[in-house]
Amino acid sequence: MKNNEKEKIGKLILGYRKAKILFVAVSLGVFSLTREAGSGFRRVARLLGVNQRAMEIFLDALAATGFLEKKSGFYRNTEITGRFLVPESPEYLGHNLIYQNIIWDAWSGLEEVLKTGKPRFPLRSLLSEREDFLRGYIRGMGDIAVKPAAEIAEIIGFSGPGKILDVGGGPGAYAAAFLKRNKNLRGVILDLPETLGITRGLFKKDPVLERLSFQEGDYHKTFFGKNKYDIVLFSNVTHDEGPEENLALFRKAFSALRRGGRVIAHDFMLDETGTSPEFAALFSVHMLVYTNKGRVYSEKEYGKWIKKAGFTALFSREICRGSDNSSRIIVGKKP
Ligand SMILES: C[S@@+](CC[C@H](N)C(=O)[O-])C[C@H]1O[C@@H](n2cnc3c(N)ncnc32)[C@H](O)[C@@H]1O
């Protein structure tokens, strides 16, 4: 083994320390107390109601890793922290970190999951029982969805009047991208009542709201409608479910679509070896630790479900090409 490979492993195995201090700093709201003028560790500890000794060690580590600057005993946000990790910033990414912090407990059960095949904290319970999880999960997804959503709406290029159903639409970024691109389109976001409580808040001031409605329901049980839609979208939904559930969802989409209508599956997808891209293989373990049947599937599996449900397969395309976490869409047409 070459020396730099040994170093690579060393760096990798200690990566969790940096990640965890950042998750906790954002979850506690540390960076809101270290804006502009900066604060001493005693003040931060007092305002957060935590141990002073622990807070000093913690803040020093945040300074060592470049998220704080320490001068004369005062800690202050660095540029990157102010830009991405303070809730008041328009580029705030903290919701995702709060979600990652909570899901950390699910990852801690990986060995147990390997033995039993069952997650310690299933997604449905997290969504209905943990408000902090629900908010971080939905808002975090919204923050990272803007770019891929705009790209997909552009590729599909639907311009006529019509209606889109965004199944498990979560923060609604995908439905919103389609509606922004095409003023003649109306949209429905179908999701669980607890999720839609957050989604509605996100659209309060959005002008697309007048063409958007919300359908509370469970996508396994709720009727999608018949010959009603021009587009049915499943974005990052199928990785939460098993193969039979996914086939059933595509069948429901088929009957909900008008003739000529399109179903779009958007997700991370693995190649035929199941080992590439790396992001997708790791994301599959992420699904393993907190869903009952979820995983990342291959493009071929999507093609099989789409055809079995009655669609003609149209095309597949990589989304956010060149990024570490590129995804794919597979589009089918109702003949
Ligand atoms: C991974 S998120 C995807 C959100 C969005 N489509 C996106 O790509 O950003 C999965 C969504 O499915 C919703 N969901 C999970 N189980 C559901 C169910 N049984 N019925 C309806 N929605 C569900 C969750 O509330 C969440 O909004």
The ligand as an ORCA input file, in Angstrom:
! r2SCAN-3c Opt
* xyz 0 1
  C     -37.194     11.910     -0.257
  S     -38.591     12.940     -0.165
  C     -38.714     13.567     -1.817
  C     -39.328     14.931     -1.892
  C     -39.354     15.570     -3.291
  N     -40.098     14.774     -4.223
  C     -37.952     15.840     -3.774
  O     -37.468     15.145     -4.688
  O     -37.295     16.752     -3.247
  C     -39.896     11.770     -0.061
  C     -41.260     12.430      0.131
  O     -42.239     11.387      0.141
  C     -43.175     11.650      1.169
  N     -43.778     10.367      1.573
  C     -43.182      9.327      2.199
  N     -44.049      8.313      2.347
  C     -45.228      8.729      1.790
  C     -46.495      8.131      1.612
  N     -46.741      6.893      2.034
  N     -47.465      8.838      0.986
  C     -47.231     10.114      0.551
  N     -46.030     10.720      0.674
  C     -45.047     10.045      1.294
  C     -42.371     12.325      2.266
  O     -43.211     13.076      3.116
  C     -41.420     13.182      1.444
  O     -41.975     14.442      1.171
*
